Amino acid sequence: MQFMFKVVLVLLLSFQIAQASLSKGLAAAQAGDFAASYELWLPIAKQGGTDAQFYIGLLHSKQLIPQASPEKAVEWYLLAATKGHVDAQFNLGIKYDNGIGV
């Protein structure tokens, strides 16, 4: 029972840290610091966070970071879309409809 409590506690703390990084990334993006947003969101996106995957896709799609590419936007949108992220599904559809990055 104590082991399970520790597992739940670690998961809750990880979730809170991810949420804080998402918020900080949004604040950085609103301030125009897209490089900072990318650095904050990338670890969360790599761990499967769909909001972060969507945001990374946006940074690539809007060419807001130096390494931006339409193909990378599609990759990140696809990761989030397959997990049910509606905005990622919409943006992925637009990419396919326009033949950009696919």
Secondary structure, DSSP 8 states (H G I E B T S, - for coil): -HHHHHHHHHHHHHHHHHHHHHHHHHHHHHTT-HHHHHHHHHHHHHTT-HHHHHHHHHHHHTT-STT--HHHHHHHHHHHHTTT-HHHHHHHHHHHHHT---
